[in-house]
Amino acid sequence: MQQFNIIIIGGGAAGFFAAINIAEKHPQLSVAILERGKECLTKVKISGGGRCNVTHACFVPNDLVKYYPRGERELKGPFSQFCSGDTIDWFEKRGVELKIEEDGRMFPITDDSQTIIDSFEKDVKKLGIKVFTSQSVQSLYFNKDEQWKMETQHDVFVADKIVVATGSNPKIWEMMHQMGHQIVEPVPSLFTFNITDKRIKDLMGLSAQASIKIKNSKLASSGPLLITHWGLSGPGILRLSAWGARELFDKKYCFALLVNWLDEVSFDEAIEQLKEIKEENNKKLIGKFCPFDFPKRLWENIVTASDIALDYKWAEVTNKQINSLANQLTQAEFQVNGKSTFKEEFVTAGGIDLKEINFKTMQSKILPKVYFAGEVVNIDAITGGFNFQNAWTSGYIVAENI
Protein backbone atom coordinates (compact mmCIF):
# COMPACT_ATOMS: atom_id res chain seq x y z
CA MET A 1 0.00 0.00 0.00
CA GLN A 2 1.35 3.42 -1.01
CA GLN A 3 0.36 6.43 1.05
CA PHE A 4 0.37 10.13 0.07
CA ASN A 5 -1.16 13.35 1.34
CA ILE A 6 -2.59 14.18 -2.08
CA ILE A 7 -3.27 11.90 -5.02
CA ILE A 8 -4.25 13.33 -8.39
CA ILE A 9 -6.20 10.86 -10.50
CA GLY A 10 -5.39 11.66 -14.15
CA GLY A 11 -2.05 12.54 -15.71
CA GLY A 12 -3.23 15.13 -18.20
CA ALA A 13 -2.92 18.92 -18.38
CA ALA A 14 -5.15 19.68 -15.38
CA GLY A 15 -3.64 16.88 -13.28
CA PHE A 16 -0.03 17.93 -13.83
CA PHE A 17 -0.80 21.62 -13.34
CA ALA A 18 -2.61 20.89 -10.07
CA ALA A 19 0.18 18.60 -8.83
CA ILE A 20 2.99 21.06 -9.59
CA ASN A 21 1.18 23.98 -7.97
CA ILE A 22 0.21 21.92 -4.90
CA ALA A 23 3.82 20.77 -4.40
CA GLU A 24 5.15 24.33 -4.84
CA LYS A 25 2.66 25.97 -2.49
CA HIS A 26 2.68 23.17 0.12
CA PRO A 27 6.15 21.56 0.08
CA GLN A 28 5.33 19.63 3.25
CA LEU A 29 2.73 17.52 1.37
CA SER A 30 3.54 14.31 -0.48
CA VAL A 31 1.92 14.34 -3.94
CA ALA A 32 1.36 11.60 -6.52
CA ILE A 33 -0.26 11.35 -9.96
CA LEU A 34 -2.03 8.19 -11.12
CA GLU A 35 -2.38 7.85 -14.91
CA ARG A 36 -4.31 4.97 -16.46
CA GLY A 37 -2.38 5.08 -19.77
CA LYS A 38 1.21 4.17 -20.49
CA GLU A 39 2.07 7.84 -21.01
CA CYS A 40 1.00 11.11 -19.44
CA LEU A 41 0.04 14.37 -21.18
CA THR A 42 -1.00 12.69 -24.45
CA LYS A 43 -3.58 15.39 -25.21
CA VAL A 44 -0.99 18.11 -24.62
CA LYS A 45 1.29 16.29 -27.08
CA ILE A 46 -1.21 16.35 -29.98
CA SER A 47 -2.91 19.67 -29.23
CA GLY A 48 -2.68 22.37 -31.89
CA GLY A 49 -1.25 19.97 -34.46
CA GLY A 50 1.61 19.08 -32.11
CA ARG A 51 2.35 22.72 -31.23
CA CYS A 52 0.15 22.89 -28.06
CA ASN A 53 -2.33 25.76 -28.05
CA VAL A 54 -1.56 26.74 -24.43
CA THR A 55 -4.10 29.54 -24.00
CA HIS A 56 -5.76 32.47 -25.78
CA ALA A 57 -4.85 36.17 -25.75
CA CYS A 58 -8.07 37.19 -24.01
CA PHE A 59 -7.16 38.77 -20.70
CA VAL A 60 -10.48 39.99 -19.24
CA PRO A 61 -12.41 37.31 -17.28
CA ASN A 62 -15.83 38.63 -18.37
CA ASP A 63 -14.75 38.39 -22.02
CA LEU A 64 -12.98 35.05 -21.63
CA VAL A 65 -16.02 33.25 -20.20
CA LYS A 66 -17.98 33.94 -23.40
CA TYR A 67 -15.97 31.22 -25.17
CA TYR A 68 -17.43 28.51 -22.91
CA PRO A 69 -20.79 27.06 -24.01
CA ARG A 70 -20.92 25.27 -20.66
CA GLY A 71 -19.40 26.96 -17.60
CA GLU A 72 -19.69 30.63 -18.58
CA ARG A 73 -21.30 31.76 -15.32
CA GLU A 74 -19.27 29.48 -13.05
CA LEU A 75 -15.85 30.46 -14.48
CA LYS A 76 -16.10 34.21 -13.81
CA GLY A 77 -14.79 33.84 -10.24
CA PRO A 78 -12.02 31.34 -11.08
CA PHE A 79 -10.79 33.45 -14.02
CA SER A 80 -10.61 36.46 -11.69
CA GLN A 81 -8.12 34.42 -9.63
CA PHE A 82 -6.08 32.91 -12.50
CA CYS A 83 -6.57 34.10 -16.09
CA SER A 84 -4.67 33.93 -19.40
CA GLY A 85 -2.13 36.55 -18.34
CA ASP A 86 -1.32 34.48 -15.24
CA THR A 87 -0.81 31.43 -17.47
CA ILE A 88 1.71 33.36 -19.59
CA ASP A 89 3.57 34.51 -16.43
CA TRP A 90 3.52 30.98 -14.97
CA PHE A 91 5.17 29.45 -18.03
CA GLU A 92 7.62 32.35 -18.53
CA LYS A 93 8.93 31.89 -14.98
CA ARG A 94 9.86 28.38 -16.09
CA GLY A 95 11.63 29.59 -19.21
CA VAL A 96 8.74 28.76 -21.56
CA GLU A 97 7.96 31.80 -23.68
CA LEU A 98 4.60 31.98 -25.50
CA LYS A 99 3.71 33.84 -28.69
CA ILE A 100 0.38 35.23 -29.91
CA GLU A 101 -0.86 34.34 -33.40
CA GLU A 102 -3.19 36.53 -35.48
CA ASP A 103 -6.33 34.76 -34.31
CA GLY A 104 -5.37 35.12 -30.62
CA ARG A 105 -4.19 31.55 -30.08
CA MET A 106 -1.01 31.24 -28.04
CA PHE A 107 1.75 28.68 -28.55
CA PRO A 108 5.25 28.14 -27.20
CA ILE A 109 7.75 30.02 -29.39
CA THR A 110 9.31 26.65 -30.20
CA ASP A 111 6.05 25.58 -31.94
CA ASP A 112 6.52 22.24 -30.20
CA SER A 113 4.22 20.74 -27.55
CA GLN A 114 7.21 18.80 -26.18
CA THR A 115 8.41 22.13 -24.70
CA ILE A 116 5.37 22.15 -22.39
CA ILE A 117 5.73 18.45 -21.55
CA ASP A 118 9.46 18.86 -20.78
CA SER A 119 8.69 21.82 -18.50
CA PHE A 120 6.07 19.82 -16.57
CA GLU A 121 8.30 16.76 -16.26
CA LYS A 122 11.21 18.87 -15.04
CA ASP A 123 9.01 20.44 -12.32
CA VAL A 124 7.58 17.07 -11.27
CA LYS A 125 11.09 15.66 -10.84
CA LYS A 126 12.37 18.73 -9.01
CA LEU A 127 9.40 18.78 -6.61
CA GLY A 128 9.49 15.05 -5.86
CA ILE A 129 6.01 14.34 -7.25
CA LYS A 130 5.59 10.62 -7.87
CA VAL A 131 4.06 9.71 -11.24
CA PHE A 132 2.54 6.24 -11.68
CA THR A 133 1.52 5.16 -15.21
CA SER A 134 -0.62 2.18 -16.28
CA GLN A 135 -2.59 2.62 -13.04
CA SER A 136 -6.30 2.53 -13.84
CA VAL A 137 -8.40 3.11 -10.72
CA GLN A 138 -10.75 0.13 -10.32
CA SER A 139 -12.32 1.07 -6.99
CA LEU A 140 -12.44 4.15 -4.81
CA TYR A 141 -13.85 4.58 -1.32
CA PHE A 142 -13.59 6.73 1.80
CA ASN A 143 -12.33 4.55 4.66
CA LYS A 144 -12.93 4.64 8.43
CA ASP A 145 -9.75 6.70 8.89
CA GLU A 146 -11.30 9.39 6.70
CA GLN A 147 -8.87 8.76 3.90
CA TRP A 148 -9.44 7.87 0.26
CA LYS A 149 -8.42 4.34 -0.69
CA MET A 150 -7.87 3.53 -4.37
CA GLU A 151 -7.27 0.11 -5.86
CA THR A 152 -5.75 -0.11 -9.33
CA GLN A 153 -5.12 -3.29 -11.33
CA HIS A 154 -1.65 -3.40 -9.74
CA ASP A 155 -1.56 -1.55 -6.43
CA VAL A 156 -3.41 0.03 -3.53
CA PHE A 157 -3.04 3.76 -2.81
CA VAL A 158 -4.23 5.82 0.13
CA ALA A 159 -4.54 9.62 0.25
CA ASP A 160 -5.80 12.24 2.68
CA LYS A 161 -7.34 14.15 -0.23
CA ILE A 162 -7.84 13.44 -3.93
CA VAL A 163 -8.00 15.58 -7.05
CA VAL A 164 -10.08 14.09 -9.85
CA ALA A 165 -8.62 15.29 -13.18
CA THR A 166 -9.57 12.39 -15.43
CA GLY A 167 -11.15 14.32 -18.32
CA SER A 168 -13.83 12.38 -20.21
CA ASN A 169 -13.51 9.10 -18.34
CA PRO A 170 -16.81 7.13 -18.15
CA LYS A 171 -15.50 4.74 -15.47
CA ILE A 172 -14.59 7.57 -13.07
CA TRP A 173 -17.87 9.37 -13.81
CA GLU A 174 -19.72 6.16 -12.89
CA MET A 175 -17.75 5.89 -9.62
CA MET A 176 -18.56 9.53 -8.78
CA HIS A 177 -22.22 8.88 -9.62
CA GLN A 178 -22.38 5.83 -7.35
CA MET A 179 -21.02 7.99 -4.53
CA GLY A 180 -23.72 10.64 -4.99
CA HIS A 181 -22.63 13.03 -7.76
CA GLN A 182 -24.95 13.83 -10.64
CA ILE A 183 -23.34 13.35 -14.05
CA VAL A 184 -24.55 15.42 -16.99
CA GLU A 185 -24.72 12.94 -19.88
CA PRO A 186 -21.56 13.34 -21.99
CA VAL A 187 -21.98 14.17 -25.68
CA PRO A 188 -19.30 15.09 -28.26
CA SER A 189 -18.31 18.72 -28.78
CA LEU A 190 -15.88 20.23 -31.33
CA PHE A 191 -16.64 18.09 -34.36
CA THR A 192 -16.86 18.58 -38.11
CA PHE A 193 -19.87 17.99 -40.39
CA ASN A 194 -20.14 15.14 -42.89
CA ILE A 195 -21.65 16.46 -46.14
CA THR A 196 -21.76 14.89 -49.60
CA ASP A 197 -22.61 17.62 -52.12
CA LYS A 198 -21.41 18.39 -55.64
CA ARG A 199 -21.04 22.09 -54.77
CA ILE A 200 -18.05 21.27 -52.52
CA LYS A 201 -16.87 18.11 -54.25
CA ASP A 202 -13.14 18.03 -55.10
CA LEU A 203 -12.53 21.36 -53.31
CA MET A 204 -10.70 19.84 -50.33
CA GLY A 205 -8.41 22.34 -48.62
CA LEU A 206 -10.22 25.48 -49.81
CA SER A 207 -11.54 27.88 -47.19
CA ALA A 208 -13.79 30.94 -47.12
CA GLN A 209 -15.14 33.34 -44.49
CA ALA A 210 -18.84 32.56 -44.09
CA SER A 211 -21.76 32.68 -41.69
CA ILE A 212 -23.73 29.52 -40.99
CA LYS A 213 -26.88 28.47 -39.20
CA ILE A 214 -28.80 25.31 -38.50
CA LYS A 215 -32.15 25.41 -40.29
CA ASN A 216 -35.16 25.68 -37.93
CA SER A 217 -32.88 26.44 -34.99
CA LYS A 218 -31.35 29.43 -33.19
CA LEU A 219 -27.86 27.96 -33.62
CA ALA A 220 -25.67 30.22 -35.74
CA SER A 221 -21.99 31.03 -36.12
CA SER A 222 -19.48 32.69 -38.42
CA GLY A 223 -15.81 32.29 -39.23
CA PRO A 224 -13.56 30.54 -41.73
CA LEU A 225 -15.13 27.42 -43.29
CA LEU A 226 -12.77 24.73 -44.48
CA ILE A 227 -13.88 22.28 -47.17
CA THR A 228 -12.64 18.75 -46.44
CA HIS A 229 -12.95 15.44 -48.25
CA TRP A 230 -15.76 14.48 -45.83
CA GLY A 231 -17.62 17.81 -45.72
CA LEU A 232 -17.09 21.05 -43.81
CA SER A 233 -14.75 21.99 -40.96
CA GLY A 234 -12.89 25.11 -39.80
CA PRO A 235 -13.43 27.53 -36.88
CA GLY A 236 -16.99 28.48 -37.92
CA ILE A 237 -18.14 24.85 -37.91
CA LEU A 238 -16.27 23.94 -34.70
CA ARG A 239 -17.78 26.91 -32.87
CA LEU A 240 -21.26 25.86 -33.99
CA SER A 241 -20.63 22.26 -32.93
CA ALA A 242 -19.56 23.40 -29.45
CA TRP A 243 -22.57 25.64 -28.85
CA GLY A 244 -24.90 23.08 -30.41
CA ALA A 245 -23.37 19.95 -28.83
CA ARG A 246 -26.58 18.81 -27.11
CA GLU A 247 -29.06 19.95 -29.76
CA LEU A 248 -27.09 18.30 -32.59
CA PHE A 249 -26.72 15.11 -30.53
CA ASP A 250 -30.53 15.07 -30.17
CA LYS A 251 -30.82 15.47 -33.96
CA LYS A 252 -28.53 12.42 -34.34
CA TYR A 253 -26.23 14.68 -36.42
CA CYS A 254 -28.72 14.82 -39.31
CA PHE A 255 -29.88 18.34 -40.14
CA ALA A 256 -29.90 21.08 -42.78
CA LEU A 257 -27.08 23.64 -42.66
CA LEU A 258 -27.55 27.07 -44.25
CA VAL A 259 -24.34 28.69 -45.49
CA ASN A 260 -23.92 32.35 -46.40
CA TRP A 261 -20.69 32.48 -48.42
CA LEU A 262 -20.92 36.29 -48.35
CA ASP A 263 -20.91 36.25 -44.51
CA GLU A 264 -23.06 39.22 -43.45
CA VAL A 265 -24.52 40.16 -46.85
CA SER A 266 -28.27 39.45 -47.00
CA PHE A 267 -30.14 37.86 -49.94
CA ASP A 268 -31.63 41.23 -50.98
CA GLU A 269 -28.25 42.98 -50.70
CA ALA A 270 -26.68 40.22 -52.80
CA ILE A 271 -29.24 40.75 -55.57
CA GLU A 272 -28.44 44.48 -55.64
CA GLN A 273 -24.70 43.77 -55.70
CA LEU A 274 -25.04 41.18 -58.50
CA LYS A 275 -27.10 43.58 -60.63
CA GLU A 276 -24.40 46.24 -60.25
CA ILE A 277 -21.68 43.70 -61.07
CA LYS A 278 -23.62 42.61 -64.16
CA GLU A 279 -23.92 46.20 -65.36
CA GLU A 280 -20.25 47.03 -64.82
CA ASN A 281 -18.83 43.77 -66.20
CA ASN A 282 -21.37 42.82 -68.88
CA LYS A 283 -18.78 41.61 -71.39
CA LYS A 284 -16.84 39.43 -68.96
CA LEU A 285 -17.45 35.68 -68.65
CA ILE A 286 -19.21 34.87 -65.39
CA GLY A 287 -17.11 31.73 -64.86
CA LYS A 288 -13.85 33.65 -65.23
CA PHE A 289 -14.78 36.73 -63.21
CA CYS A 290 -15.44 36.10 -59.49
CA PRO A 291 -16.40 39.42 -57.88
CA PHE A 292 -16.19 38.09 -54.31
CA ASP A 293 -13.30 37.27 -52.02
CA PHE A 294 -13.40 33.47 -52.01
CA PRO A 295 -11.82 30.68 -54.07
CA LYS A 296 -12.41 30.75 -57.82
CA ARG A 297 -13.21 27.01 -57.96
CA LEU A 298 -15.88 27.45 -55.29
CA TRP A 299 -17.33 30.35 -57.31
CA GLU A 300 -17.50 28.15 -60.42
CA ASN A 301 -19.41 25.46 -58.48
CA ILE A 302 -21.84 28.04 -57.06
CA VAL A 303 -22.46 29.50 -60.53
CA THR A 304 -23.09 26.00 -61.95
CA ALA A 305 -25.46 25.18 -59.05
CA SER A 306 -27.40 28.34 -59.97
CA ASP A 307 -28.07 26.90 -63.48
CA ILE A 308 -25.76 29.40 -65.15
CA ALA A 309 -23.25 28.22 -67.77
CA LEU A 310 -19.67 29.24 -66.97
CA ASP A 311 -19.15 30.60 -70.50
CA TYR A 312 -22.10 33.00 -70.22
CA LYS A 313 -21.25 36.68 -70.31
CA TRP A 314 -22.60 38.66 -67.37
CA ALA A 315 -24.88 40.47 -69.82
CA GLU A 316 -26.62 37.15 -70.63
CA VAL A 317 -27.56 36.35 -67.03
CA THR A 318 -31.34 36.70 -66.47
CA ASN A 319 -33.02 38.17 -63.39
CA LYS A 320 -34.21 34.66 -62.47
CA GLN A 321 -30.61 33.43 -62.59
CA ILE A 322 -29.46 36.45 -60.52
CA ASN A 323 -32.02 35.41 -57.88
CA SER A 324 -30.82 31.82 -57.99
CA LEU A 325 -27.17 32.93 -57.68
CA ALA A 326 -27.99 35.23 -54.74
CA ASN A 327 -29.75 32.31 -53.08
CA GLN A 328 -26.74 29.99 -53.54
CA LEU A 329 -24.42 32.69 -52.24
CA THR A 330 -26.35 33.72 -49.13
CA GLN A 331 -28.57 30.78 -48.11
CA ALA A 332 -27.12 27.64 -49.65
CA GLU A 333 -28.64 24.59 -47.99
CA PHE A 334 -26.46 21.55 -47.28
CA GLN A 335 -27.64 18.28 -45.76
CA VAL A 336 -25.43 17.11 -42.89
CA ASN A 337 -25.35 13.36 -42.27
CA GLY A 338 -23.06 12.56 -39.37
CA LYS A 339 -19.96 14.06 -37.81
CA SER A 340 -16.22 13.47 -37.66
CA THR A 341 -13.82 14.13 -34.79
CA PHE A 342 -11.76 17.28 -35.27
CA LYS A 343 -8.21 15.97 -35.72
CA GLU A 344 -7.57 14.06 -32.50
CA GLU A 345 -8.76 16.85 -30.24
CA PHE A 346 -11.81 15.09 -28.86
CA VAL A 347 -13.75 17.30 -26.45
CA THR A 348 -16.83 16.28 -24.50
CA ALA A 349 -19.76 18.34 -23.22
CA GLY A 350 -20.91 16.76 -19.97
CA GLY A 351 -19.50 15.51 -16.68
CA ILE A 352 -19.83 16.39 -12.99
CA ASP A 353 -22.85 18.66 -12.48
CA LEU A 354 -21.63 22.23 -11.92
CA LYS A 355 -24.13 22.82 -9.08
CA GLU A 356 -22.24 20.24 -7.01
CA ILE A 357 -18.88 22.05 -7.08
CA ASN A 358 -17.69 25.01 -5.01
CA PHE A 359 -15.98 27.15 -7.65
CA LYS A 360 -14.11 29.20 -5.04
CA THR A 361 -12.10 26.06 -4.18
CA MET A 362 -13.02 23.47 -6.90
CA GLN A 363 -14.06 21.21 -4.01
CA SER A 364 -16.93 18.72 -4.22
CA LYS A 365 -20.06 19.74 -2.30
CA ILE A 366 -21.07 16.08 -2.11
CA LEU A 367 -17.92 14.15 -1.18
CA PRO A 368 -15.38 14.99 1.54
CA LYS A 369 -11.79 15.88 0.60
CA VAL A 370 -12.45 15.62 -3.16
CA TYR A 371 -11.45 18.32 -5.66
CA PHE A 372 -12.01 18.54 -9.41
CA ALA A 373 -9.85 19.98 -12.20
CA GLY A 374 -10.23 20.17 -15.96
CA GLU A 375 -12.74 18.56 -18.26
CA VAL A 376 -14.08 15.96 -15.80
CA VAL A 377 -16.69 18.60 -14.88
CA ASN A 378 -19.42 19.84 -17.24
CA ILE A 379 -17.30 22.65 -18.72
CA ASP A 380 -16.03 22.85 -22.27
CA ALA A 381 -15.02 25.54 -24.71
CA ILE A 382 -14.65 26.26 -28.39
CA THR A 383 -11.30 25.58 -30.03
CA GLY A 384 -8.49 28.11 -29.52
CA GLY A 385 -6.71 27.32 -26.24
CA PHE A 386 -9.76 27.81 -24.01
CA ASN A 387 -10.08 24.20 -22.82
CA PHE A 388 -6.45 24.30 -21.65
CA GLN A 389 -7.07 27.60 -19.86
CA ASN A 390 -9.87 25.93 -17.89
CA ALA A 391 -7.43 23.12 -17.01
CA TRP A 392 -4.77 25.58 -15.78
CA THR A 393 -7.24 27.73 -13.85
CA SER A 394 -9.03 24.87 -12.10
CA GLY A 395 -5.72 23.13 -11.29
CA TYR A 396 -4.34 26.35 -9.82
CA ILE A 397 -7.43 26.98 -7.67
CA VAL A 398 -7.30 23.42 -6.32
CA ALA A 399 -3.66 24.04 -5.30
CA GLU A 400 -4.53 27.34 -3.61
CA ASN A 401 -7.28 25.76 -1.54
CA ILE A 402 -6.33 22.16 -0.86
N, C-alpha and C positions, 0 to 999 in steps of 0.2 A: 504494500500500500504506500502510495506517494502522497505526501501532505504539503499543502501550500496555503498561504494566506488568501491569495487570489488566483482563481483559474479562469482564463478566458477560453470559452468554447468557440473555436473558429479562427483559423489562421489566415484571414483575409485582411483587406485594408483596415476595416474598423477594428478588428481584433488586435492587429499589430500596433495601431495608433494608440488604442486604449492601453495596451500592455506597456509600451514605452513611456507614455505619460504617467501612468501609475507608478512605475519603477523610479522615474525621475523625481516625482513629487513626494513619494513615500518610500525612501530607500530602505526603511526598516522592514518592508513587506516582501515576502517571497512571492514571485509571480511566475505563472506557467501558462503556455498556450497549448491547447489540444487541437490538432488539425486532422480531419478524417482522411484527407488525401495524402498522397506520397510527397507532395510539394505544397508549400504555402504560397500565398500571394499570386495565384495563377491568373486571377482576373486583372490584377495590376499589370501583370506581364503582357496581356493581350490588349489592354485598353488603348484606345486611340491609335489602332493599327500598330501596336508595339511601341508607341511613343509615350503613353500614359498621360491622359488628359487630367492633370492633377486637380484643377479647380477652374473657376471662371472669373474673369475680371469684372465682377459685379460686387461692389464693396459696401452697399447699403442694405442692411437686413430686410427692410420693408420692400426693397426691389428684388432682392435675391429670392425671397419666399415665393414670388410669383412664377417661378420656374418649376414648382412642385405641384403636380396635379393632386397628390395626396400628401398632406403634411404642411400645407401653407400656413395655417393658423398656428399650429403647434410649434413650428420652427422659428417663429419671430423671437422668442426669448432666447433659445439656444444660440441663434446667429448673433444676437446682441453680445453674447459672451465670447464666441469664437467664430469669426467670419472669414471670408476669402483673404483679406489682408493679413489676418493672423496666420493663416495657412502658409502664405508666402514667407512671412517672417520665420515661422517654425522651420521650414525647409532651408531657408538661407542661413540660419544659425548652424545648420549641419553641413554647410558647403554646397547645398543643392540650389542652384539658381534657376528661377523659372522665367519664361518669356511669354508675352501676350501675342496671340495671333489676331488677324484682322477681325475675326468673328467673336473675339473675346475669350476663346479657349486658351488655357494656359498649360504649357508643357515644360519639362526640364530643357535647358538650353542644349543638352546633348541629343535631344530627340530620341531618347532611349529609355524605355521603362525600367531597364536594369539598374539605372542610376537610382531610382526610388527604392527598388528592392535592396540594392547594396547598402543604401543609407539605413534602411530599417534593420537589416541583418547586422550591420556594424553596431547599432545602438543596442540591439537585443543581446549581443555578445558582451558589450561593454557593461551593461546593466545587470548581467547575470540572470536574464530571463530564460527559463527553460522552455524549449520548443519541442513538442512531441508530435511527430507525423504518423500517419496510418493509425490514428487513434479515434475511431468512430464511437461516440458515446451511445451505448446500448440501453443503459438505465440511469436514472437520475432521481435521487430522493434526499429529503432533508432529515437527518438522523436525530437521535435523542440528545446528542451533544450540540444540537443546533448548528450543525455543519452540513455542507452539501457533499454527498457521496456520489461519485460517478464511476460506473463500470464500463470499460471499453472492451473490445474483443480480446485485448491482451492484458490489461492492467486495471487496478482500482486506484482512484484518485480521491482525495478529500480536500475540501477548501472551506475557509471561513465564509467567503463570498464568491459568487460567480458572475461573470459577464458573458451574456449570450450574444455572440456576434457571428452567427452561422449563416447569414444571408437567407436565400430561398431554400431552406432545408426542411422538407415535409416531415421527416422523422422528428426533428427537434420541435417543430410546430405542434405535432401530435402529443409529444411529451408535455409541452407547456399547456396544451388544451386539457389534458388529463389532470393536470394539477390546478386547473381553475381559470386559465386565461382564455379569453375569446379570440379566435383566429378569423380574421377577415379572409374569405376564400381567395387564394392566390390565382391571378390570371396574368397572362403575358402582357408586357408593356414594351415600348420601343421595338416595333416590328415593321416590316415592309409589306406592300400589298401585291398580291399575285393577280396579274391582269394579262389576258391574251387578247390583243386588239391590233388590227392591221395599221392603225394610226401610229403606234409606237414600235411596230415590228422592225427588227434590224437597226434600231437606233441606240443600241446599248452604249452607255457611256456618255450620252448627250445630256446636258442639264439646262434648265431654264427657270427663271424666277416666276412663280405662279401662286395664285391663291386657290385653295381647295375647300370643298365642304362635302359632308356626307348628305346625300339627298334625304329629305324628310327627317332632318335632325338639326340640332343647334350646333353640332360639331363643325368647326371651321378652323382653318390655319392658313399660313402663307410662308413662303420661303423657297429656297432652291429645290426643284424637283429633279431627281436623277432617274433617267430611264435605264432599266436593267434588263437582263435577258428573261427575268421572270415577271417584270411589271414595273412598278414605280417605287422609288426609295428617295433618300435625300432628307435634309432637315425638315422641310415642310410636312412630309409624310410621317416622319418619326415623331414630330411634335403632336400631330393629330392622333397617332396611335397611342401616345402616352395619355393625353387628355381623354381619349375615347376608349381606354383599355377595357372598362367594364361593359360599356354599351356595345362595342364591337364584338366582344366575347359573346354577349347575349344574341347578337345577330349571326353567330357562328361564322364570322368573317366573310359573310356574303352580303354585299350591299352595293348601291350605286354611288360612285364618286363623281362629283362635278368639278371640273378643272377649268380655271380661267387663266389661260396662257398669257393674258395681258395684265395679270395681277389685279390692279384696282380699277381697271377700265370696265365700265358697264356695257351691256349689250347695246343700248341706245347710243352711247358714246362711241362704241366701236363702229357702228353703222355710219355715223357722221365722219369719223376718221377715214374709213374705207372709201367713202364717196369723194372726200377731198383727195385722197391718194390716187383714186381713179382719174380724177380730173387733171391732176398735175403730172401723171405718168402714163397717159393714155396709150402711148406708143410702145411702152415697155412690155415684155412678156411677164405675165403674173408669176410663172414658175421660177423665173430668173431674178425677179426683183422682190425681195422680202423687206417690207418697210418696218418690221419690228425687230427688237433686239433679242432674238432667239435663234437657234440653229437652223440653217437653210434647209437641211433635210427634213426637219420637223415641219417647217413651213410648207414644203412640197407635199407632205402627207396630209396636212390640214387642208390645203387647197384641193387635193384630190378627193378627200372625204366630203368636201362641200360641193361635189359634182361639177368642178371647174377643171377643164383641161389645162395642163401646165403650159402648153404652147399658145394659149389665148393671150391676146393683148388686153391690157387693163380696160381699154375702150370697149371690148366685146363682152365684158362681164355685166350680166343683167342685174336689176334690183333684187330679184328673187335669189340670185346667187350671192349677192352682197349680204343679204339677210342670213343665208345659210353659212357663209364664211364667218360672219360676226358671231353666229351661234356656236360654231366649232371653236372659235377663238376664246369666247368668254364663258361658255357653259357646256363644254364638251362632257358628255356622260360616258363613264367607263364602268364596266361591271367588274367588281372585285370578287374573286373566288379564292379565298384562303390567304394565308400570310406566310412570311418567311422571317426567320430570326435575322436581326441586323448584325452582320458579321458574326462575331462570337460573343457580342456584348448583350447577353440575355439579362433582361431586367424584369422583375415581377412586381405587379401591383397586388398588395395583400400582405398579410402577416399579423403580428400581435396588434390587437385593437388599441388605437391611440388613447382611448379614454382610460386605459388601464396602466398608463405610464405617467410618472411625474417628470415632466420635461425640464424642471429645474435641476434634477439630479440624474435623469434617465433610469430611475429606479422603478421596479415593478410595484404597483399598488396592491397586487394580489399575493405575491410570494415574498417571503423574507430574504433579505441579503442577495437579491437578484437584480442585475442591471442589464440594460439592452444597448447595443450599439449597431449602427448600420442598417442594412436592408431587411433584417429579420422582423422589423416593425413595419406597419402599413404606411411606409413613406417611400415615394419614388419620384424621380424627376425626368425631365426631358434630357436628351443627349447634350453634352457640352461641358462636362466636368462637375455637374451639379450632384450626381449621385455620390461621387467621391467626397464632395464638400460635406454632405450629410454624414458620411462615414467619419471624416476627421472631426467634425463638430461634436457628434454624439460620443465618440471615443474620448475626446478631450473632457467633456462634461462629466462622464463617468469617472475619469481620473481625478477631477477636481473634488468630487463628492463621495468617493468610495471610502 
